[in-house]
Amino acid sequence: EAVESFSASRQKLQDQLDGLKEAEKSLRENIFNYEQIIVKANSIIAQATAKRERNQNLLNSADQLCSTFESEYKIANEQRKEELALLSKLRGIVEKKLKFSSGVTGRASQEQDQFAKHENVAQIAGPSTWTKAENNYNAAGAAAVGYNRNENLERFI
């Protein structure tokens, strides 16, 4: 009976040991699966972190570009306003000079007509180096009366 009792106990213990080994095997498989899940989750976390950093850098760059563009736009807009004001002033000056020049041209043609009537050119008061020339600049005559020539304005005549 003791041998039978020992054999029964032994078989019972062996069955329990086999059950524990099966449980250990199942638990080890679960541990392996959980480790794989952890590795995958860590990989996803690393990718998400890298993506977040990249997106943050892109956002910072875009924000900086927008600030730079806005600043450059304001500067360019101010410069354009200054250019337009300068062009407006220049236009006024040119129009004033053109009105003056057209008057000068008209008076000059009248004076030339009057000059043509005189047979003796020496009787007309003025510089001694005056020469009659149609629409040509007379440097000697201009110098004698103190006229400073501005060739830039002559192209409008």
C-alpha positions in Angstrom: 0.0 0.0 0.0 2.8 2.5 0.7 4.2 1.7 -2.7 0.9 2.3 -4.3 0.4 5.5 -2.3 3.9 6.6 -3.3 3.3 5.8 -6.9 -0.1 7.6 -6.9 1.6 10.6 -5.2 4.4 10.4 -7.6 2.1 10.3 -10.6 0.0 13.1 -9.2 3.2 15.2 -8.7 4.4 14.3 -12.2 1.1 15.4 -13.7 1.3 18.6 -11.7 4.9 19.1 -12.9 3.9 18.4 -16.5 1.0 21.0 -16.1 3.5 23.5 -14.7 5.9 22.9 -17.6 3.0 23.5 -20.0 2.0 26.6 -18.1 5.7 27.8 -18.2 5.9 27.1 -21.9 2.6 29.1 -22.5 3.8 31.9 -20.2 7.2 32.1 -22.1 5.3 32.3 -25.4 3.2 35.1 -23.9 6.3 36.8 -22.7 7.9 36.5 -26.1 4.7 37.9 -27.8 4.5 40.8 -25.3 8.2 41.6 -25.9 7.5 41.7 -29.6 4.5 44.0 -29.0 6.8 46.2 -26.8 9.4 46.4 -29.5 6.8 47.3 -32.1 5.3 49.9 -29.8 8.7 51.4 -29.1 9.3 51.6 -32.8 6.0 53.3 -33.3 6.8 55.7 -30.5 10.2 56.5 -32.0 8.7 57.1 -35.4 6.0 59.3 -34.0 8.5 61.3 -32.0 10.7 61.8 -35.1 7.7 62.8 -37.1 6.6 65.2 -34.4 10.1 66.8 -34.3 10.2 67.0 -38.1 6.7 68.6 -38.2 7.7 71.0 -35.4 10.9 72.0 -37.4 8.8 72.5 -40.5 6.3 74.6 -38.6 9.1 76.7 -37.1 10.6 77.2 -40.6 7.3 78.1 -42.1 6.6 80.6 -39.3 10.1 82.1 -39.8 9.5 82.3 -43.6 6.1 84.0 -43.1 7.7 86.5 -40.7 10.5 87.2 -43.2 8.1 87.5 -46.1 5.9 89.9 -44.1 8.9 92.0 -43.1 10.2 92.1 -46.7 6.7 92.9 -48.0 6.4 95.8 -45.6 9.8 97.1 -46.5 9.1 96.7 -50.3 5.7 98.4 -49.8 7.3 101.3 -48.1 10.0 101.5 -50.7 7.4 101.4 -53.4 5.5 104.3 -51.7 8.8 106.3 -51.6 9.4 105.5 -55.3 5.9 106.6 -56.3 6.3 109.8 -54.3 9.7 110.4 -56.0 8.2 109.7 -59.4 5.4 112.1 -58.7 7.9 114.8 -57.7 10.0 114.0 -60.7 6.9 114.2 -63.0 6.0 117.6 -61.6 9.6 118.8 -62.2 9.6 117.4 -65.7 6.2 118.9 -66.5 7.3 122.2 -65.1 10.5 122.1 -67.2 8.6 121.1 -70.3 6.2 124.0 -69.8 9.2 126.3 -69.3 11.1 124.7 -72.3 8.1 125.1 -74.6 7.9 128.8 -73.6 11.6 129.2 -74.2 11.3 127.4 -77.6 8.5 129.6 -78.6 10.3 132.8 -77.6 13.5 131.6 -79.2 11.8 131.0 -82.5 10.2 134.5 -82.3 13.5 136.0 -81.5 15.1 134.2 -84.4 12.4 135.6 -86.7 13.1 139.0 -85.4 16.8 138.4 -85.8 16.3 137.4 -89.5 14.8 140.8 -90.2 18.0 142.6 -89.3 20.6 143.0 -91.9 23.3 144.1 -89.6 23.7 141.4 -86.9 26.2 143.5 -85.0 23.6 146.0 -84.0 21.7 143.5 -81.8 22.8 143.6 -78.2 24.2 140.3 -76.9 27.3 138.1 -77.1 29.7 138.8 -79.8 30.1 135.1 -80.6 26.4 134.6 -81.5 25.8 132.5 -84.6 22.4 131.9 -86.1 21.6 128.2 -86.1 18.2 126.5 -86.2 17.5 124.2 -83.2 21.2 123.8 -82.5 22.8 124.5 -79.2 25.1 127.4 -79.3 27.7 126.9 -76.5 29.3 130.2 -76.9 26.0 132.1 -76.8 24.8 130.1 -73.8 28.0 130.7 -71.9 27.9 134.4 -72.6 24.5 134.7 -71.0 25.3 132.3 -68.1 23.0 129.5 -69.2 23.8 126.1 -67.7 22.9 123.4 -70.2 21.0 120.3 -68.9 21.1 117.7 -71.7 18.8 115.4 -69.8 15.9 117.8 -70.3 16.6 118.5 -73.9 15.4 115.1 -74.9 11.8 116.1 -74.0 11.9 119.1 -76.4 
